[in-house]
C-alpha cells in the first residue's frame, strides 16, 4: 500500500510538472505574439523588394521595369512638390467627351491626377497608418501593348537607340513592326520583331499596311490598351502608364494629339447618289509621329470596319496615310471624338520649347533634322557629336541610374 501511494505521488508530481511546462509555453507564445503585433503597429512591414530610396541608386539591370516606374513616379512627384500632379481638376472623361463633341474646340489635358503606383503604394502601406482604402490602380504596365513602326533602313540607327533606352522599361510590352527579317534585332528584342511583309518605304500603302498589322496584333492579344509610336519617338513609359490609368479601357477612348490647327476636310466620291457626287467630311486625327492610344472597347468596335485587311482598303478609299485613316475610322465612321493630350509630341513641333523641368510630365518626344539643324530637346548630357538627337541625354536626365549614363549626371 505504501508502495502504491508512493507511485501515485510520483505520477501526480510528473503530471503537475507537464502542466506547468505547458502553461509556461502558452505564456511565452502569447508574449511573442503580442510583441509582433505591437511591432507591426509601430513600424509596419516592408512590402518586399527595394524601397523607393534604395532603388534610386541601383542599376536598372537588376530591377524590374515596374520597380523603375515606381521609382520614377514617386521621385518626380516629390521633386515638384506635387505642383504638376493636377492642373485640371475635372475628370478626363468629362473634359474629353463634352469639349470635343461641341466641336467648338479640342479638349486639352495638360496634366493628369497622379495615382499611387502599386509597388510604391504597397511600400507606403507598411510605413504609414491609414484609415481608408484608396482606389486600386486600374491599369498596370502589363495591360499595354506598345507597337513601334519601323523599317529596315532604320534598324541600326533609330531602333538601336530605342532598345538601349526606353525599351528597357517595357521589354515585354513593346513590339516592333518592320518590313524585313532581322535576326540580330530579333535576338536583341527576345523575339519582339514582327515582319509585316509590307512594302518598304514611306508611302500610303506601306504605312497603312503596317498600321493594319499593328491593329490586328492588338486584337489578338489580351491587352487593355494599344499605344502606337514611330521609331523616332522616345516614350516616357511611367508617364504613359499613369495617363492610361485615368481612363477606362472598357469605354471608347482615342488619345493623342493632332498636328494641324483645324479639323481635316476631305471629299469622298459618292457613287450611290447622282445628286451628291462629292461629300465633304470633317474630322480630327492624332498624328502618328507623336503616338496615340486606343482602348480595347474602341478597338472591338473598329474590328468589323478595319479588321482582316480592311484598314488598307479604307486608306486607299480616302487616299490618305495611316494616322489620317485611323482618325477617319474613329471620328467619322464610329463618331468617337479624339481626346487631345498635350503630353504627346512629334517632330512637327519645336522640341526646344519643352522645358527640362517638365520632361517627366511628357509622354512622348521626337526629333528631326530640319535643313542644317536638329529639332531636338534642349538637355544636358552627352556631347552633340555622340548624341545629336539627344535621346540618350534625355533618357539619362530621366533615369540617371542606367548603366549607359555618364557618371557625372547628378542622380535624382
Buried (B, 14 or more C-beta within 10 A) or exposed (E): EEEEEEEEEEEEEEEEEEEEEEEEEEEEEEEEEEEEEEEEEEEBEEBEBBBBEEBBEBEBEEBBBBBBBBBBBBBBBEEBEEEBBEBBEEEBBEBBBEBBEEEEEBBBBEBBBBBBBBBBBBBBBBEEEEEEEEEEBBBBBBBBBBBBBBBBEBBEEBBEBBBBBBBBBBEEBBBBBBBBEBEEBBEBBEEBBBBBEBEEEEEBBBBBBBBBBBBBBBBEBEBBBBBBBBBBBBBBBBBBBBBBBBBBBEEBBBBBBBBEEEBBEBEBEEEEEEEEEEEEBEBBBBBBBBBBBBBBBBBEBBEEEBBEEBBBEBBEEBEBBBBBBBBBBBBBBBEBBBBBBBBBBBBBBEBEEBEEEEBBBBBBBBBBEEEEEBBBBEBEBBEEEEBEBBBBBBBBBBBBBBEEBBEEBEEB
